[in-house]
Structure formats: structure tokens, C-alpha cells
Amino acid sequence: MAKENSAFMQPMKLSADLEAVVGKGPMARSEVVKALWVYIKGNNLQDAKDKRIINNDEALKKIFDNQPTVHMMKMAGFLSKHLSK
């Protein structure tokens, strides 16, 4: 379990594109990931055959460099570009 003051739990500023998907910041990275998954599942954006693949809608393309799909294990790298202290 993460410590209360760990970097993972620090509130971060979100880009406007990310706020459009997960809500207003500041938000801890863990909260961003949780909210992102709520959005993905709520909009049925997981690939039907391989749930690890996310089929990006227009809002997610702004976060994931206009790619039509992204593997769930690569999401953190893209998110870092939209988070700041």
C-alpha cells in the first residue's frame, strides 16, 4: 500500500484534455487512472477480443497522441504528458 505522502498520491495539475475525460483537478495519479478506467468502461471502449486494448474515441485521442488504439500497459507514459506539479 502506498504511503500517504508518496509521489504517487500527490495531487497533480491536469491538462485541459485530460480534465475533459476524468474531471477537474488537481488529482492524484491513482485517482486519474481510476477515473480514466471508469470513462473507458462506461463508454465501452475496450476491444471486444482483447480487453487490454483501448479503442480511443475523440476525447481519448487527444490524450493518447491521436492513436486509434492504445495498450493498457502504455497508458501511463501518455498520461505523464498531461500531469504536472
RAHU-V521962 format. One record per pair of residues at least 12 apart in sequence whose ideal C-beta (glycine too) atoms are under 8 Angstrom apart, sorted by the first residue. I is the first residue (numbers start at 0). GAP is how many residues later the second one is. Records with the same first field share a line. If there is no record, write none. Layout:
I: GAP, GAP
This chain:
1: 28
7: 20, 21, 22
8: 19, 20, 21
9: 18, 19, 75
10: 14, 15, 16, 17
11: 13, 14, 15, 16, 17, 20, 71, 72, 73
12: 12, 13, 70, 71, 72
13: 12, 13, 18, 68, 69
14: 66, 67, 68, 69
16: 42, 45, 46, 65
17: 14, 45, 61, 64, 65
19: 39, 42
20: 14, 15, 18, 38, 39, 42
21: 13, 14, 17
22: 12
28: 50, 54
31: 47, 51
32: 42, 43, 46
35: 39, 43
38: 20, 21
39: 14, 20
42: 14
44: 12, 15
46: 22
51: 19, 20, 21
52: 16, 17, 18, 19
53: 15, 16, 17, 18, 21
54: 13, 14
55: 12, 13, 14
62: 15, 16, 19
63: 14
64: 13
